[in-house]
């Protein structure tokens, strides 16, 4: 499709919309046009000139062009890790070795917590009628307890999305509450905030937002503060994990609540056969651990581990060396006092029993016979309790299990065309910005050197500003549409706008490796030397930098 603009104008027709780059002869001679190769092999923004004007050729729409690629189970590397230097591999259990089915498992926690709130804490019975939606929230969010808000931040802790209950805050509301000028690295870390850093926390977020909505609509029925409400929610959900509301039902029908990974057993056996020591370190108690591991691995699950520690109370296990350790005796799960291998070899001590409850990291290091945390690789799903603390406090090598990664990558690959469209729009925005800068400088030069009339330049500036406003609005619209392909409320898990999200920053800083599930290791050698990709800073992409194009344009003007 062609589009005729008025004589002397340069412009682009982008996905059915025309954007002009003005009539400035200076600009027409010196502008740098953005081009890129789309998935169909054609150029990106296209233009053609005539003597009478500029004919703009339409850039082929990329929105519906999808890739057939999909996530293959890759293990990604943030920090070089040579597996030949690892002598012990440990695993968390919940959401690591055991992947729970959110529709059923999270509903148990939600319904049990609501029942406790209504029955024991006097919350309105209408809450019992609200069904749980496991798709509404994602990891990486932060709950602002005093305000009743749930927010998503970028890596600079700039709040980009915020909801009060189920109502999305307007841009003005969000920026007023979370003024970026008052946001520091210490923000959002005090007792007034709770991080949704594990899949276990998703029912908390949903229940909290639901009750916030009810309180706002019925303030006389629920006089408690938002912060008190969150405390009650957290207590109720936590109690469900301890009093049998969840584990008793899972024990009766594991298949209803746990996704059985057919490759998990072979993967653990592969690591066992590599000669490395294997340990299980979980906060779940022995009775529930036995149920889950029997289902995901089989009756011989204890044989694959050299050491099994249940009821670990992470993250305290990783920081507090005063915690007592107990030996779990027999199938009944009874406890016996022990101090660890105080005398003799750890191997002799473990012959008396290798299942323990509680303790701390020094007990584990002694039992493993390791002197340096860098010899241990620990695999878990909880950013704070599994990954961050073990990495920062002990120097363990870490792998984060992110079940959501498969969905994120598949959508990203399917929407390659949409992403390329965004890149073209950003490039066009930069060209429009360059046009505006050129006109502003030209007008200033004329005024300064000649003291003459700048009405022509001012007229063209008005047009340039209008085009600039239009392209920015289009870019915002298309960026929002792209993010909504990943999640209708929160967008990409690893991005917030153009920036990495706070969650992505933590993954990058604390997870040496990350993947969607433990069994993805089966594709790789047990002696794999993982190497990270090169870090890229803005100056490493100097040719793509819009300031580079602007400076080159200025150089040609002089």
C-alpha positions as CSV (number, residue, x, y, z in Angstrom):
1,X,0.0,0.0,0.0
2,X,1.3,3.5,-0.8
3,X,0.3,6.8,0.8
4,X,0.9,10.2,-0.7
5,X,1.9,13.0,1.7
6,X,2.0,16.6,0.9
7,X,5.0,17.9,-1.1
8,X,8.2,18.2,0.8
9,X,7.3,15.9,3.6
10,X,9.0,12.7,4.7
11,X,6.9,10.1,6.5
12,X,6.2,6.5,7.2
13,X,3.0,4.5,7.1
14,X,3.2,2.2,10.0
15,X,0.6,-0.6,10.4
16,X,-2.1,1.6,8.7
17,X,-1.1,4.8,10.4
18,X,1.0,7.6,8.9
19,X,3.7,9.4,10.8
20,X,5.4,12.4,9.3
21,X,9.0,13.4,9.7
22,X,8.5,17.0,8.5
23,X,9.4,19.2,5.6
24,X,12.8,20.5,6.9
25,X,15.2,20.4,4.0
26,X,18.1,20.2,6.5
27,X,16.4,17.2,8.1
28,X,15.6,15.5,4.8
29,X,19.3,15.6,3.8
30,X,20.7,14.4,7.0
31,X,18.2,12.1,8.7
32,X,19.2,8.5,9.4
33,X,16.4,6.1,8.7
34,X,15.7,3.1,10.9
35,X,15.5,-0.3,9.1
36,X,15.4,-3.8,10.4
37,X,14.8,-7.2,8.9
38,X,11.4,-8.5,9.8
39,X,10.5,-12.2,10.2
40,X,9.4,-12.2,6.6
41,X,12.8,-11.0,5.4
42,X,11.7,-7.5,4.3
43,X,12.9,-4.2,5.5
44,X,11.2,-2.4,8.3
45,X,10.2,1.2,7.9
46,X,10.1,2.0,4.2
47,X,10.0,5.3,2.3
48,X,10.4,6.5,-1.3
49,X,10.8,10.0,-2.6
50,X,9.4,11.8,-5.6
51,X,9.9,15.3,-7.0
52,X,6.5,16.3,-6.0
53,X,6.4,14.8,-2.5
54,X,7.2,11.7,-0.6
55,X,5.4,8.4,-1.2
56,X,5.4,6.4,1.9
57,X,5.4,2.6,1.5
58,X,3.7,0.6,4.2
59,X,5.8,-1.6,6.5
60,X,4.3,-5.1,6.5
61,X,2.3,-5.8,9.7
62,X,4.2,-8.1,11.9
63,X,1.6,-8.5,14.6
64,X,0.2,-11.8,13.4
65,X,3.4,-13.4,12.3
66,X,4.2,-16.1,14.9
67,X,7.2,-18.3,15.4
68,X,6.9,-22.1,15.6
69,X,9.7,-22.2,18.1
70,X,9.0,-23.1,21.7
71,X,10.8,-23.6,25.0
72,X,13.1,-26.7,24.8
73,X,13.9,-27.0,28.5
74,X,17.0,-24.9,28.5
75,X,19.0,-24.3,31.6
76,X,20.1,-20.6,31.6
77,X,23.3,-19.4,33.2
78,X,23.9,-16.0,35.0
79,X,27.3,-17.0,36.5
80,X,29.8,-19.4,35.2
81,X,29.5,-22.8,37.0
82,X,31.7,-25.8,36.3
83,X,29.8,-28.9,37.6
84,X,33.2,-30.7,38.0
85,X,33.8,-28.4,41.0
86,X,30.5,-29.4,42.6
87,X,30.7,-32.2,45.2
88,X,27.2,-32.0,46.6
89,X,23.8,-31.2,45.1
90,X,20.8,-30.3,47.3
91,X,17.1,-29.9,46.5
92,X,14.2,-28.2,48.0
93,X,11.0,-30.2,47.7
94,X,7.9,-28.0,47.3
95,X,7.6,-26.4,43.9
96,X,11.1,-27.8,43.1
97,X,11.0,-31.6,43.1
98,X,7.2,-31.4,43.4
99,X,5.3,-29.1,41.1
100,X,1.8,-28.5,42.5
101,X,-1.3,-28.0,40.3
102,X,-2.4,-24.4,41.0
103,X,-6.1,-24.9,40.3
104,X,-6.4,-27.5,43.0
105,X,-3.5,-27.0,45.4
106,X,-3.7,-23.3,45.8
107,X,-7.5,-23.5,46.2
108,X,-7.0,-25.7,49.2
109,X,-5.0,-22.9,50.9
110,X,-7.4,-20.2,49.8
111,X,-10.6,-22.0,50.9
112,X,-9.1,-23.1,54.2
113,X,-7.8,-19.6,55.0
114,X,-11.2,-18.0,54.2
115,X,-12.9,-20.6,56.5
116,X,-10.6,-19.7,59.3
117,X,-11.1,-15.9,58.8
118,X,-14.9,-16.3,58.9
119,X,-15.1,-18.9,61.6
120,X,-12.5,-17.8,64.1
121,X,-11.7,-14.1,63.3
122,X,-15.2,-12.8,62.6
123,X,-14.8,-11.9,58.9
124,X,-18.0,-11.5,56.9
125,X,-19.4,-14.8,55.6
126,X,-19.9,-13.4,52.1
127,X,-16.2,-14.0,51.6
128,X,-16.9,-17.8,51.5
129,X,-18.9,-17.2,48.3
130,X,-15.9,-15.7,46.3
131,X,-14.1,-18.4,44.2
132,X,-10.4,-18.5,43.9
133,X,-8.7,-17.4,40.7
134,X,-5.3,-18.9,40.4
135,X,-4.4,-16.8,37.3
136,X,-4.9,-13.4,38.8
137,X,-1.5,-12.8,40.4
138,X,2.2,-13.7,39.6
139,X,5.5,-13.8,41.5
140,X,7.7,-10.8,41.9
141,X,4.9,-8.5,43.2
142,X,5.0,-6.5,46.4
143,X,2.1,-6.1,48.8
144,X,1.8,-2.6,50.3
145,X,0.1,-3.6,53.6
146,X,-0.8,-0.1,55.0
147,X,-2.4,1.1,51.7
148,X,-4.1,-2.1,50.6
149,X,-2.1,-2.1,47.3
150,X,-0.3,-4.7,45.3
151,X,2.5,-3.3,43.0
152,X,5.0,-4.3,40.4
153,X,8.4,-2.6,40.2
154,X,11.2,-2.4,37.7
155,X,14.8,-3.1,38.7
156,X,15.2,0.5,39.9
157,X,12.2,0.1,42.2
158,X,10.1,2.4,40.1
159,X,6.5,1.3,40.6
160,X,5.0,0.8,37.1
161,X,1.8,-1.1,37.9
162,X,-0.3,-0.8,41.0
163,X,-3.7,-2.2,42.1
164,X,-5.8,-1.2,45.1
165,X,-7.7,-4.4,45.7
166,X,-8.9,-5.3,42.2
167,X,-8.9,-1.7,41.0
168,X,-6.0,-0.6,38.9
169,X,-4.6,2.8,40.0
170,X,-4.5,5.5,37.4
171,X,-1.1,6.9,36.4
172,X,-1.7,10.0,38.5
173,X,-2.7,8.0,41.5
174,X,0.3,5.7,41.2
175,X,2.8,8.4,40.7
176,X,1.4,10.4,43.6
177,X,1.6,7.5,46.0
178,X,4.9,6.1,44.8
179,X,6.7,9.3,43.9
180,X,9.9,8.1,42.2
181,X,11.8,11.1,43.7
182,X,11.3,9.6,47.1
183,X,12.0,6.0,46.1
184,X,15.4,4.6,47.3
185,X,17.1,1.3,47.4
186,X,15.8,0.9,51.0
187,X,12.2,1.5,49.9
188,X,9.7,-1.4,50.0
189,X,11.7,-3.5,52.4
190,X,10.3,-2.7,55.8
191,X,7.6,-4.4,57.8
192,X,4.9,-2.6,55.8
193,X,5.7,-4.6,52.7
194,X,5.5,-8.3,51.8
195,X,7.1,-9.8,48.7
196,X,5.3,-12.4,46.6
197,X,8.5,-14.3,46.0
198,X,7.1,-17.8,46.0
199,X,4.1,-19.5,44.4
200,X,2.9,-20.4,47.9
201,X,2.1,-16.6,48.3
202,X,-0.3,-16.3,45.4
203,X,-3.4,-17.3,47.6
204,X,-2.3,-14.6,50.1
205,X,-2.3,-11.9,47.4
206,X,-5.7,-13.0,46.0
207,X,-7.3,-13.2,49.4
208,X,-5.9,-9.9,50.5
209,X,-7.1,-8.0,47.4
210,X,-10.5,-9.6,47.7
211,X,-10.9,-8.5,51.3
212,X,-9.6,-5.0,50.5
213,X,-12.5,-4.7,47.9
214,X,-15.0,-5.9,50.5
215,X,-13.7,-3.4,53.1
216,X,-13.9,-0.5,50.7
217,X,-17.5,-1.4,49.8
218,X,-18.5,-2.2,53.3
219,X,-16.3,-0.2,55.7
220,X,-18.8,-0.5,58.6
221,X,-18.7,-4.4,58.3
222,X,-14.9,-4.6,58.4
223,X,-13.3,-1.8,60.5
224,X,-9.9,-3.4,60.6
225,X,-7.0,-1.6,58.9
226,X,-5.5,-3.0,55.7
227,X,-2.4,-4.0,57.6
228,X,-4.4,-5.9,60.2
229,X,-6.2,-7.7,57.4
230,X,-3.0,-8.8,55.8
231,X,-1.7,-10.1,59.1
232,X,-4.9,-12.2,59.5
233,X,-4.6,-13.5,56.0
234,X,-1.0,-14.5,56.4
235,X,-1.7,-16.2,59.7
236,X,-4.7,-18.1,58.3
237,X,-2.9,-19.3,55.1
238,X,0.2,-20.3,57.1
239,X,-2.0,-22.3,59.5
240,X,-3.5,-24.2,56.6
241,X,0.0,-25.5,55.8
242,X,0.5,-26.7,59.4
243,X,-2.8,-28.1,60.6
244,X,-3.7,-30.7,58.0
245,X,-6.1,-28.6,55.9
246,X,-3.7,-29.0,52.9
247,X,-1.5,-32.0,53.6
248,X,-4.3,-34.4,54.7
249,X,-6.1,-33.9,51.4
250,X,-2.9,-34.1,49.3
251,X,-2.1,-37.4,51.1
252,X,-5.5,-38.9,50.2
253,X,-5.2,-38.0,46.5
254,X,-1.7,-36.9,45.4
255,X,-2.5,-37.0,41.7
256,X,-5.2,-34.4,42.1
257,X,-2.7,-31.8,43.5
258,X,0.7,-32.7,42.2
259,X,1.9,-32.8,38.6
260,X,4.1,-35.9,38.2
261,X,7.1,-35.3,36.2
262,X,7.9,-38.6,34.4
263,X,11.6,-37.5,33.9
264,X,12.3,-36.5,37.6
265,X,13.3,-40.0,38.8
266,X,15.7,-40.5,36.0
267,X,17.3,-37.1,36.5
268,X,17.9,-37.6,40.2
269,X,19.3,-41.1,39.5
270,X,21.6,-39.6,36.9
271,X,23.1,-37.2,39.5
272,X,23.3,-40.0,42.1
273,X,25.3,-42.1,39.7
274,X,27.7,-39.2,39.1
275,X,29.2,-39.9,42.5
276,X,28.2,-36.6,44.1
277,X,26.5,-36.4,47.5
278,X,22.8,-35.7,47.3
279,X,20.7,-34.0,50.0
280,X,17.1,-33.0,50.5
281,X,16.5,-29.8,52.4
282,X,12.9,-28.9,52.9
283,X,10.7,-26.9,55.3
284,X,8.0,-29.6,55.1
285,X,7.8,-32.0,57.9
286,X,8.6,-35.7,57.5
287,X,5.0,-37.0,57.2
288,X,4.2,-34.7,54.3
289,X,7.6,-35.1,52.7
290,X,7.1,-38.9,52.7
291,X,3.8,-38.6,50.9
292,X,5.1,-36.2,48.2
293,X,8.3,-38.0,47.5
294,X,6.6,-41.4,47.4
295,X,4.5,-39.9,44.6
296,X,7.0,-37.9,42.6
297,X,9.9,-40.4,42.8
298,X,8.6,-43.7,44.2
299,X,9.0,-45.8,47.4
300,X,12.8,-45.9,47.2
301,X,13.1,-42.1,47.3
302,X,15.2,-42.1,50.5
303,X,17.9,-44.2,48.7
304,X,18.7,-41.4,46.2
305,X,19.7,-39.0,49.0
306,X,22.7,-39.2,51.4
307,X,21.1,-36.7,53.8
308,X,17.5,-35.7,54.3
309,X,16.6,-32.7,56.4
310,X,12.9,-31.9,57.0
311,X,11.3,-29.1,59.0
312,X,14.4,-27.0,58.1
313,X,12.9,-23.6,58.9
314,X,14.6,-21.9,56.0
315,X,15.8,-19.1,55.9
316,X,16.8,-19.5,59.6
317,X,18.6,-22.7,58.7
318,X,21.0,-20.7,56.6
319,X,21.7,-17.9,59.1
320,X,21.2,-19.1,62.7
321,X,23.8,-21.5,64.0
322,X,22.1,-22.0,67.4
323,X,19.2,-24.0,66.0
324,X,18.9,-27.6,67.4
325,X,18.9,-30.7,65.2
326,X,16.9,-33.9,65.7
327,X,17.1,-37.3,64.2
328,X,13.9,-38.6,62.7
329,X,13.3,-42.2,63.8
330,X,11.5,-44.8,61.8
331,X,8.4,-44.5,59.8
332,X,6.4,-42.9,62.6
333,X,8.5,-39.8,62.3
334,X,9.4,-39.6,66.0
335,X,12.3,-37.4,67.0
336,X,15.5,-38.1,69.0
337,X,18.0,-35.6,70.3
338,X,21.3,-35.4,68.6
339,X,24.2,-33.0,68.3
340,X,25.5,-34.1,64.9
341,X,28.8,-36.0,64.3
342,X,30.8,-34.5,67.2
343,X,33.2,-37.5,67.3
344,X,34.3,-39.8,64.5
345,X,33.5,-39.8,60.9
346,X,30.2,-38.4,59.4
347,X,29.7,-41.6,57.5
348,X,29.6,-43.7,60.7
349,X,27.2,-41.2,62.3
350,X,24.9,-41.4,59.2
351,X,24.7,-45.2,59.4
352,X,22.5,-44.7,62.5
353,X,20.1,-42.7,60.4
354,X,20.2,-40.0,57.7
355,X,16.9,-38.3,58.2
356,X,16.9,-35.2,60.4
357,X,14.7,-32.3,61.4
358,X,15.8,-28.7,61.9
359,X,19.5,-27.9,62.5
360,X,21.5,-25.3,60.6
361,X,24.0,-25.1,57.8
362,X,27.0,-26.1,59.8
363,X,25.4,-29.4,60.6
364,X,24.8,-30.0,56.9
365,X,28.4,-29.0,55.9
366,X,29.8,-31.4,58.5
367,X,27.6,-34.2,57.4
368,X,28.6,-33.6,53.7
369,X,32.2,-33.1,54.5
370,X,32.5,-29.9,52.6
371,X,34.6,-26.9,53.8
372,X,33.4,-24.4,51.3
373,X,29.9,-23.4,50.2
374,X,31.1,-23.0,46.6
375,X,31.2,-26.8,46.5
376,X,27.5,-27.1,46.9
377,X,24.8,-26.5,44.3
378,X,21.3,-26.0,45.8
379,X,18.2,-26.1,43.7
380,X,15.1,-24.4,45.0
381,X,12.1,-22.2,44.0
382,X,11.9,-19.6,46.8
383,X,13.9,-16.5,45.9
384,X,14.5,-15.5,49.5
385,X,14.5,-18.7,51.6
386,X,16.3,-20.9,49.0
387,X,18.4,-18.8,46.7
388,X,19.2,-15.3,48.1
389,X,20.2,-16.3,51.6
390,X,22.2,-19.4,50.6
391,X,24.0,-17.4,48.0
392,X,24.7,-14.3,50.1
393,X,25.3,-15.9,53.5
394,X,27.1,-19.1,52.5
395,X,28.4,-18.8,49.0
396,X,26.4,-21.8,47.8
397,X,26.0,-22.1,44.0
398,X,22.3,-21.8,43.2
399,X,19.7,-22.8,40.7
400,X,16.2,-21.3,40.7
401,X,13.3,-23.3,39.5
402,X,10.8,-21.1,37.7
403,X,7.8,-23.1,36.5
404,X,6.4,-20.0,34.8
405,X,9.5,-19.7,32.6
406,X,8.0,-22.1,30.0
407,X,4.9,-19.9,29.4
408,X,7.0,-16.8,29.4
409,X,9.4,-18.1,26.7
410,X,6.7,-19.7,24.6
411,X,4.7,-16.4,24.4
412,X,7.9,-14.4,23.7
413,X,8.7,-16.7,20.8
414,X,5.1,-16.7,19.5
415,X,5.0,-12.9,19.6
416,X,8.3,-12.3,17.8
417,X,6.5,-10.3,15.2
418,X,4.9,-8.1,17.7
419,X,8.2,-7.4,19.4
420,X,9.8,-6.5,16.1
421,X,7.0,-4.1,15.6
422,X,7.8,-2.5,18.9
423,X,11.4,-2.1,17.9
424,X,10.3,-0.4,14.7
425,X,8.1,2.0,16.6
426,X,10.9,2.8,19.1
427,X,13.2,3.5,16.2
428,X,10.6,5.8,14.5
429,X,10.1,7.6,17.9
430,X,13.8,8.2,18.0
431,X,13.7,9.6,14.4
432,X,10.9,12.0,15.4
433,X,12.8,13.0,18.5
434,X,15.8,13.8,16.2
435,X,13.6,15.9,14.0
436,X,12.3,17.9,16.9
437,X,15.8,18.4,18.3
438,X,17.0,19.6,14.8
439,X,14.2,22.0,14.4
440,X,14.6,23.4,17.9
441,X,18.3,24.0,17.3
442,X,17.6,25.5,13.9
443,X,15.1,28.0,15.4
444,X,17.5,28.9,18.2
445,X,20.4,29.4,15.7
446,X,18.3,31.7,13.5
447,X,17.1,33.7,16.5
448,X,20.6,34.1,17.9
449,X,22.5,34.8,14.7
450,X,20.0,36.8,12.7
451,X,17.5,38.0,15.2
452,X,15.1,37.1,12.4
453,X,11.6,35.7,12.1
454,X,11.3,32.1,13.3
455,X,7.7,31.6,12.4
456,X,8.4,29.0,9.8
457,X,10.5,26.9,12.2
458,X,7.8,27.4,14.9
459,X,5.1,26.2,12.6
460,X,7.1,23.1,11.8
461,X,7.9,22.6,15.4
462,X,4.2,22.5,16.2
463,X,3.7,19.8,13.6
464,X,6.7,17.9,14.9
465,X,5.5,18.0,18.5
466,X,2.1,16.7,17.3
467,X,3.7,13.8,15.5
468,X,6.0,13.1,18.5
469,X,2.9,12.9,20.8
470,X,1.2,10.6,18.4
471,X,4.0,8.2,18.0
472,X,4.6,8.0,21.8
473,X,0.9,7.3,22.3
474,X,1.0,4.5,19.7
475,X,4.1,3.0,21.3
476,X,2.5,3.0,24.7
477,X,-0.5,1.3,23.3
478,X,1.4,-1.4,21.4
479,X,3.8,-2.0,24.4
480,X,0.8,-2.5,26.7
481,X,-0.8,-4.9,24.2
482,X,2.5,-6.9,24.0
483,X,2.8,-7.2,27.7
484,X,-0.8,-8.3,28.1
485,X,-0.1,-11.3,25.9
486,X,1.9,-12.7,28.9
487,X,-0.5,-11.7,31.6
488,X,-3.6,-9.5,31.4
489,X,-2.8,-7.6,34.5
490,X,0.9,-7.8,35.2
491,X,2.5,-8.4,31.8
492,X,5.8,-10.1,31.4
493,X,7.3,-11.7,34.5
494,X,10.8,-10.6,33.8
495,X,10.0,-7.1,32.4
496,X,8.3,-4.0,33.6
497,X,7.9,-1.7,30.6
498,X,11.3,-1.6,28.9
499,X,13.2,-2.4,32.0
500,X,13.9,-5.7,33.8
501,X,11.5,-6.3,36.6
502,X,12.6,-6.4,40.3
503,X,12.1,-10.2,40.1
504,X,14.4,-10.4,37.0
505,X,17.0,-8.4,38.8
506,X,17.0,-10.9,41.7
507,X,17.2,-13.8,39.4
508,X,20.2,-12.3,37.7
509,X,21.9,-11.4,40.9
510,X,21.4,-14.5,43.0
511,X,20.6,-17.5,40.7
512,X,23.7,-19.0,39.1
513,X,21.4,-21.1,37.0
514,X,17.7,-21.1,36.3
515,X,15.2,-23.3,34.5
516,X,11.6,-24.3,34.5
517,X,12.1,-27.7,36.3
518,X,14.7,-29.9,37.8
519,X,14.3,-32.6,35.1
520,X,15.6,-30.2,32.4
521,X,19.1,-31.3,33.7
522,X,18.5,-34.7,31.9
523,X,19.4,-33.0,28.6
524,X,22.8,-32.1,29.8
525,X,26.0,-33.8,30.9
526,X,26.6,-34.2,34.7
527,X,30.0,-32.6,34.1
528,X,28.6,-29.6,32.2
529,X,30.6,-26.4,32.3
530,X,27.9,-23.7,32.3
531,X,29.0,-20.4,30.8
532,X,27.1,-17.2,31.0
533,X,26.5,-15.0,28.0
534,X,28.3,-11.7,27.6
535,X,26.9,-8.8,29.6
536,X,25.7,-6.0,27.4
537,X,25.7,-2.3,28.5
538,X,24.2,0.6,26.5
539,X,27.7,1.6,25.1
540,X,28.2,-2.0,23.8
541,X,25.3,-1.3,21.4
542,X,26.6,2.0,20.3
543,X,25.3,1.8,16.8
544,X,21.8,1.3,18.0
545,X,21.9,4.2,20.4
546,X,19.5,7.0,19.4
547,X,22.0,9.6,20.7
548,X,24.6,8.2,18.3
549,X,22.3,8.9,15.3
550,X,21.5,12.4,16.6
551,X,25.2,13.2,17.0
552,X,26.0,11.9,13.5
553,X,23.2,14.0,12.1
554,X,24.6,17.1,13.8
555,X,28.0,16.3,12.5
556,X,26.7,16.2,9.0
557,X,24.8,19.5,9.5
558,X,28.0,21.4,10.4
